[in-house]
Amino acid sequence: MYLSRHAAPGGPRWALDGRYLPAGFTLDLLLQLPAGSVEGFLRALPAGDPAEHPPLAPLEPGHEVWASGVTYERSREARMLESSEADIYDKVYTAERPELFFKAPGWRVVGPGEMVRVRSDSGWNVPEPELVLVLNSRMEIVGYTAGNDVSSRDIEGENPLYLPQAKIYDGACSLGPGIELAEAAELGDLEISLRILRGGEKAFEGKTSTSRMVRPPQELAAYLGKELSFPAGAFLMTGTGIVPEEEFSLAPGDTVEVAVGEMRLGNEVAPLREAPAESG
């Protein structure tokens, strides 16, 4: 079963398998249900007209997107290469407690076809293609989507305490195009791929699999919910196993294509924002 959110004339509408759900349906309400009740609840809803309007990011403004770091060996290698404090990434890779951090509120997330951004005060920016867990209020996995955790590697590399600035800014989080309902057992061997086009030509391409994650998705979800409550559910990015070479940096006009399983998410990189004028 596949949920998608669309820019309908009367406001955002959710659809199930390509047909609109009742106008009053919200993901907030669905994610308050136990995982075992979600499918039956959706099947009982009447199907409406075909959902032909443009897709939006598959979450609502009040949802929170969190992220996991250093869950693949490739990510550990890249973080150690870029950082002035390399040993902390080696330690967190094998530690009992995972790295978890806030990424974006729902209203700041961009969807398929919208523009992601790179920071104008960074010279080394990369996309990070990731499996994104859709969690209910009990921190049970009810489905997944594709995500792009755009990151400024030089800012985080200068000092790990700068991670919020490297990860959290306008246009740094893209999700979509929808939500595939799935159980945790179905997420153990999904192919993840990344392709970056520049001027219509391939600038980078890479693949990995969720089977290469050092931590299972359920473990990440459980740690997120240890001391945090999410009454309307949450989204959890599970880390990246694809990192472009050190000399590569995203540029305005690039097209970033992320695939996770059957999900296909595409975004163009927006022009740089102008730096604010200096006072005085």
C-alpha positions, 0 to 999 in steps of 0.5 A: 500500500502506497500513501502520497500527498498532493497539492490539490486545489482545496489544499493538500490531500492524501491518496492511497494507491493513487486515489484520494482519501477523504478530505479529513484524513491526516497522517497525524491520525494514522500514526496514532494507531498501532502498526498492526491496525494501519492497513485495515484502517486504510482499507476501510476508507472510501477511495476517491478520484484519481490523485492527478495533482503534483506530489508533495513531501509525504508528511505534515507541517507538525511532523519532525524529521530526525536523522542517524549518523555513521551507520555505514562503514563508508560514512565512518570513513568519510567522516574520519577523513573530513574531520579534525576530530576523526576518532569520535566517528570511529567510536560512535560507529561501534558504540552501543548508543547511535548518533541521532540528531534533529534534521527538520520540522515538516514545514521545512521539508521539500518534496519531489521536484522542489529545490534543495539548497547548499549553504553559501558559506560552505565550499563542500556540500553533498547529498546523502541518500537515505532510507527514511523510516515512518514511525508511529507514536509507539516508535513502530515502523509502519513504512518508509520513504526516500530521503536526501540529507543535504550536508555541508561536510567542511562545516561539520569537519571543522568542528563536530559541534557545528553539526547543526549548522552543517545539517539544519538549514532551509532546503537541506531535507528532501523526502518523497515521493510517498510512503510505502507501507512496510514492516521492519523485516522488509527493509533489510536489503533495499537497494539505495542509489544516488545519481547527480547530473550536471549540465545534463551529464552524469557527475556522480553515481553510486549504490549501496544496500540497507544490508550494509547498515551496522545497526538495524532500523528497529534499533535506531527507532527504539533509541529515538523513542527512549526519552522522546514522545511523538504523539503523531509519529515521526520520520527517521533518516537512517544514515548514508552509505554513499559519499561522493569523492572528496573533490566533489561538491554540489553546485547550483543547477545540479540534479540529484536523483535518489532511489530507495527500493522502488522510491524515486526522489529527484530535486534540483539544487537552487541558486545560492542565496546572496550573503547579507550586506555587512553593517557599519 
